[in-house]
Amino acid sequence: MSVLFTDSNCELHYSAIEKHGIKLIQMPYILDDEEYFYDDGKDPSFVRIYQRMKEGAIPTTSALSPQNYVDYFEPVLASGEDIFYVSFSHELSGTFNYMDMAIRELREKYPDRKITVFDTKNISFGGGIQVLEAVRLREKGLSDEEVLFELERFKEKIRVYFYVSSLTYLKRGGRVSSTSAVFGNMLNIKPILRVDENGKIVKHQTVHGLKKAISALGEIFMKEAELESSRSFYVVDADAKNDADILEKEILTRTGGKVQFERYNIGPVITAHCGPGTTGIIFVAK
């Protein structure tokens, strides 16, 4: 069987990473001129990014180099094993151009080994839930080809919806204009964003104020979620526990308490783009 890889932008908690023996590719971010590599929460000090951003710090993210990918993958291939990598959305980072360069080099060097890369076309636990699905399928004894086939179907049912506390961070990333950010913040506009079928972050709708944003997410959940699913539902936040608590309560009220949620922090790499206060829901759709 192949060795299962994922990356920290899928934000599967390190405890699950270790439990299932998954190899983790740590994605980089730079805060206060120092580079860090996110380990999916094993080092809890990553939460300092929330406060530093509120204080005005501007963290950045960067791509791994081709050599970084070679360093992750080559020991596995050299040991005679194949690789199955469940990655975050290729539309959201140029790092995969460098990964492709590394894979071409490694395939020439290890022609008898297989490297399979599955693009979840998602981010945060929208990717993580697909990593867990890969684990489940592999534990059933499916081959890499069969796992890949099942994941391609499964990813079409994953939904990620979220709002941001401030449009300032989206402006820095070029996702909204400076004018939209200024007036949006003044008018307390809360765009509801989603990850689309191509793996891009797009606007779903616009509401005014936190209360309406939470209500909108509740309505989306009730309309789209597979409520009878045996799978978990997720509420995620970047240093917005109180808002996430209200969101969870909102949905529990709407469903009569029939669903349960798992809670996850949004990590520093994604927070660098969306900002502290970001809150969202992740679920399997009907």
Secondary structure as a PSIPRED ss2 file (coil, helix, strand):
# PSIPRED VFORMAT (PSIPRED V4.0)

   1 M C   1.000  0.000  0.000
   2 S C   1.000  0.000  0.000
   3 V E   0.000  0.000  1.000
   4 L E   0.000  0.000  1.000
   5 F E   0.000  0.000  1.000
   6 T E   0.000  0.000  1.000
   7 D E   0.000  0.000  1.000
   8 S H   0.000  1.000  0.000
   9 N H   0.000  1.000  0.000
  10 C H   0.000  1.000  0.000
  11 E C   1.000  0.000  0.000
  12 L C   1.000  0.000  0.000
  13 H C   1.000  0.000  0.000
  14 Y H   0.000  1.000  0.000
  15 S H   0.000  1.000  0.000
  16 A H   0.000  1.000  0.000
  17 I H   0.000  1.000  0.000
  18 E H   0.000  1.000  0.000
  19 K H   0.000  1.000  0.000
  20 H C   1.000  0.000  0.000
  21 G C   1.000  0.000  0.000
  22 I C   1.000  0.000  0.000
  23 K E   0.000  0.000  1.000
  24 L E   0.000  0.000  1.000
  25 I E   0.000  0.000  1.000
  26 Q C   1.000  0.000  0.000
  27 M C   1.000  0.000  0.000
  28 P E   0.000  0.000  1.000
  29 Y E   0.000  0.000  1.000
  30 I E   0.000  0.000  1.000
  31 L E   0.000  0.000  1.000
  32 D C   1.000  0.000  0.000
  33 D C   1.000  0.000  0.000
  34 E E   0.000  0.000  1.000
  35 E E   0.000  0.000  1.000
  36 Y E   0.000  0.000  1.000
  37 F E   0.000  0.000  1.000
  38 Y C   1.000  0.000  0.000
  39 D C   1.000  0.000  0.000
  40 D C   1.000  0.000  0.000
  41 G C   1.000  0.000  0.000
  42 K C   1.000  0.000  0.000
  43 D C   1.000  0.000  0.000
  44 P H   0.000  1.000  0.000
  45 S H   0.000  1.000  0.000
  46 F H   0.000  1.000  0.000
  47 V H   0.000  1.000  0.000
  48 R H   0.000  1.000  0.000
  49 I H   0.000  1.000  0.000
  50 Y H   0.000  1.000  0.000
  51 Q H   0.000  1.000  0.000
  52 R H   0.000  1.000  0.000
  53 M H   0.000  1.000  0.000
  54 K H   0.000  1.000  0.000
  55 E C   1.000  0.000  0.000
  56 G C   1.000  0.000  0.000
  57 A C   1.000  0.000  0.000
  58 I C   1.000  0.000  0.000
  59 P C   1.000  0.000  0.000
  60 T E   0.000  0.000  1.000
  61 T E   0.000  0.000  1.000
  62 S C   1.000  0.000  0.000
  63 A C   1.000  0.000  0.000
  64 L C   1.000  0.000  0.000
  65 S C   1.000  0.000  0.000
  66 P H   0.000  1.000  0.000
  67 Q H   0.000  1.000  0.000
  68 N H   0.000  1.000  0.000
  69 Y H   0.000  1.000  0.000
  70 V H   0.000  1.000  0.000
  71 D H   0.000  1.000  0.000
  72 Y H   0.000  1.000  0.000
  73 F H   0.000  1.000  0.000
  74 E H   0.000  1.000  0.000
  75 P H   0.000  1.000  0.000
  76 V H   0.000  1.000  0.000
  77 L H   0.000  1.000  0.000
  78 A H   0.000  1.000  0.000
  79 S C   1.000  0.000  0.000
  80 G C   1.000  0.000  0.000
  81 E C   1.000  0.000  0.000
  82 D C   1.000  0.000  0.000
  83 I E   0.000  0.000  1.000
  84 F E   0.000  0.000  1.000
  85 Y E   0.000  0.000  1.000
  86 V E   0.000  0.000  1.000
  87 S E   0.000  0.000  1.000
  88 F C   1.000  0.000  0.000
  89 S C   1.000  0.000  0.000
  90 H H   0.000  1.000  0.000
  91 E H   0.000  1.000  0.000
  92 L H   0.000  1.000  0.000
  93 S C   1.000  0.000  0.000
  94 G C   1.000  0.000  0.000
  95 T H   0.000  1.000  0.000
  96 F H   0.000  1.000  0.000
  97 N H   0.000  1.000  0.000
  98 Y H   0.000  1.000  0.000
  99 M H   0.000  1.000  0.000
 100 D H   0.000  1.000  0.000
 101 M H   0.000  1.000  0.000
 102 A H   0.000  1.000  0.000
 103 I H   0.000  1.000  0.000
 104 R H   0.000  1.000  0.000
 105 E H   0.000  1.000  0.000
 106 L H   0.000  1.000  0.000
 107 R H   0.000  1.000  0.000
 108 E H   0.000  1.000  0.000
 109 K H   0.000  1.000  0.000
 110 Y C   1.000  0.000  0.000
 111 P C   1.000  0.000  0.000
 112 D C   1.000  0.000  0.000
 113 R C   1.000  0.000  0.000
 114 K C   1.000  0.000  0.000
 115 I E   0.000  0.000  1.000
 116 T E   0.000  0.000  1.000
 117 V E   0.000  0.000  1.000
 118 F E   0.000  0.000  1.000
 119 D E   0.000  0.000  1.000
 120 T C   1.000  0.000  0.000
 121 K C   1.000  0.000  0.000
 122 N C   1.000  0.000  0.000
 123 I C   1.000  0.000  0.000
 124 S C   1.000  0.000  0.000
 125 F H   0.000  1.000  0.000
 126 G H   0.000  1.000  0.000
 127 G H   0.000  1.000  0.000
 128 G H   0.000  1.000  0.000
 129 I H   0.000  1.000  0.000
 130 Q H   0.000  1.000  0.000
 131 V H   0.000  1.000  0.000
 132 L H   0.000  1.000  0.000
 133 E H   0.000  1.000  0.000
 134 A H   0.000  1.000  0.000
 135 V H   0.000  1.000  0.000
 136 R H   0.000  1.000  0.000
 137 L H   0.000  1.000  0.000
 138 R H   0.000  1.000  0.000
 139 E H   0.000  1.000  0.000
 140 K C   1.000  0.000  0.000
 141 G C   1.000  0.000  0.000
 142 L C   1.000  0.000  0.000
 143 S C   1.000  0.000  0.000
 144 D H   0.000  1.000  0.000
 145 E H   0.000  1.000  0.000
 146 E H   0.000  1.000  0.000
 147 V H   0.000  1.000  0.000
 148 L H   0.000  1.000  0.000
 149 F H   0.000  1.000  0.000
 150 E H   0.000  1.000  0.000
 151 L H   0.000  1.000  0.000
 152 E H   0.000  1.000  0.000
 153 R H   0.000  1.000  0.000
 154 F H   0.000  1.000  0.000
 155 K H   0.000  1.000  0.000
 156 E H   0.000  1.000  0.000
 157 K H   0.000  1.000  0.000
 158 I E   0.000  0.000  1.000
 159 R E   0.000  0.000  1.000
 160 V E   0.000  0.000  1.000
 161 Y E   0.000  0.000  1.000
 162 F E   0.000  0.000  1.000
 163 Y E   0.000  0.000  1.000
 164 V C   1.000  0.000  0.000
 165 S C   1.000  0.000  0.000
 166 S C   1.000  0.000  0.000
 167 L C   1.000  0.000  0.000
 168 T H   0.000  1.000  0.000
 169 Y H   0.000  1.000  0.000
 170 L H   0.000  1.000  0.000
 171 K H   0.000  1.000  0.000
 172 R H   0.000  1.000  0.000
 173 G C   1.000  0.000  0.000
 174 G C   1.000  0.000  0.000
 175 R C   1.000  0.000  0.000
 176 V C   1.000  0.000  0.000
 177 S C   1.000  0.000  0.000
 178 S H   0.000  1.000  0.000
 179 T H   0.000  1.000  0.000
 180 S H   0.000  1.000  0.000
 181 A H   0.000  1.000  0.000
 182 V H   0.000  1.000  0.000
 183 F H   0.000  1.000  0.000
 184 G H   0.000  1.000  0.000
 185 N H   0.000  1.000  0.000
 186 M H   0.000  1.000  0.000
 187 L C   1.000  0.000  0.000
 188 N C   1.000  0.000  0.000
 189 I E   0.000  0.000  1.000
 190 K E   0.000  0.000  1.000
 191 P E   0.000  0.000  1.000
 192 I E   0.000  0.000  1.000
 193 L E   0.000  0.000  1.000
 194 R E   0.000  0.000  1.000
 195 V E   0.000  0.000  1.000
 196 D C   1.000  0.000  0.000
 197 E C   1.000  0.000  0.000
 198 N C   1.000  0.000  0.000
 199 G C   1.000  0.000  0.000
 200 K C   1.000  0.000  0.000
 201 I E   0.000  0.000  1.000
 202 V E   0.000  0.000  1.000
 203 K E   0.000  0.000  1.000
 204 H E   0.000  0.000  1.000
 205 Q E   0.000  0.000  1.000
 206 T E   0.000  0.000  1.000
 207 V E   0.000  0.000  1.000
 208 H E   0.000  0.000  1.000
 209 G C   1.000  0.000  0.000
 210 L H   0.000  1.000  0.000
 211 K H   0.000  1.000  0.000
 212 K H   0.000  1.000  0.000
 213 A H   0.000  1.000  0.000
 214 I H   0.000  1.000  0.000
 215 S H   0.000  1.000  0.000
 216 A H   0.000  1.000  0.000
 217 L H   0.000  1.000  0.000
 218 G H   0.000  1.000  0.000
 219 E H   0.000  1.000  0.000
 220 I H   0.000  1.000  0.000
 221 F H   0.000  1.000  0.000
 222 M H   0.000  1.000  0.000
 223 K H   0.000  1.000  0.000
 224 E H   0.000  1.000  0.000
 225 A E   0.000  0.000  1.000
 226 E C   1.000  0.000  0.000
 227 L C   1.000  0.000  0.000
 228 E C   1.000  0.000  0.000
 229 S C   1.000  0.000  0.000
 230 S C   1.000  0.000  0.000
 231 R C   1.000  0.000  0.000
 232 S C   1.000  0.000  0.000
 233 F E   0.000  0.000  1.000
 234 Y E   0.000  0.000  1.000
 235 V E   0.000  0.000  1.000
 236 V E   0.000  0.000  1.000
 237 D E   0.000  0.000  1.000
 238 A C   1.000  0.000  0.000
 239 D C   1.000  0.000  0.000
 240 A C   1.000  0.000  0.000
 241 K H   0.000  1.000  0.000
 242 N H   0.000  1.000  0.000
 243 D H   0.000  1.000  0.000
 244 A H   0.000  1.000  0.000
 245 D H   0.000  1.000  0.000
 246 I H   0.000  1.000  0.000
 247 L H   0.000  1.000  0.000
 248 E H   0.000  1.000  0.000
 249 K H   0.000  1.000  0.000
 250 E H   0.000  1.000  0.000
 251 I H   0.000  1.000  0.000
 252 L H   0.000  1.000  0.000
 253 T H   0.000  1.000  0.000
 254 R H   0.000  1.000  0.000
 255 T H   0.000  1.000  0.000
 256 G C   1.000  0.000  0.000
 257 G C   1.000  0.000  0.000
 258 K C   1.000  0.000  0.000
 259 V C   1.000  0.000  0.000
 260 Q C   1.000  0.000  0.000
 261 F E   0.000  0.000  1.000
 262 E E   0.000  0.000  1.000
 263 R E   0.000  0.000  1.000
 264 Y E   0.000  0.000  1.000
 265 N E   0.000  0.000  1.000
 266 I C   1.000  0.000  0.000
 267 G C   1.000  0.000  0.000
 268 P H   0.000  1.000  0.000
 269 V H   0.000  1.000  0.000
 270 I H   0.000  1.000  0.000
 271 T H   0.000  1.000  0.000
 272 A H   0.000  1.000  0.000
 273 H H   0.000  1.000  0.000
 274 C H   0.000  1.000  0.000
 275 G C   1.000  0.000  0.000
 276 P C   1.000  0.000  0.000
 277 G C   1.000  0.000  0.000
 278 T C   1.000  0.000  0.000
 279 T E   0.000  0.000  1.000
 280 G E   0.000  0.000  1.000
 281 I E   0.000  0.000  1.000
 282 I E   0.000  0.000  1.000
 283 F E   0.000  0.000  1.000
 284 V E   0.000  0.000  1.000
 285 A E   0.000  0.000  1.000
 286 K C   1.000  0.000  0.000
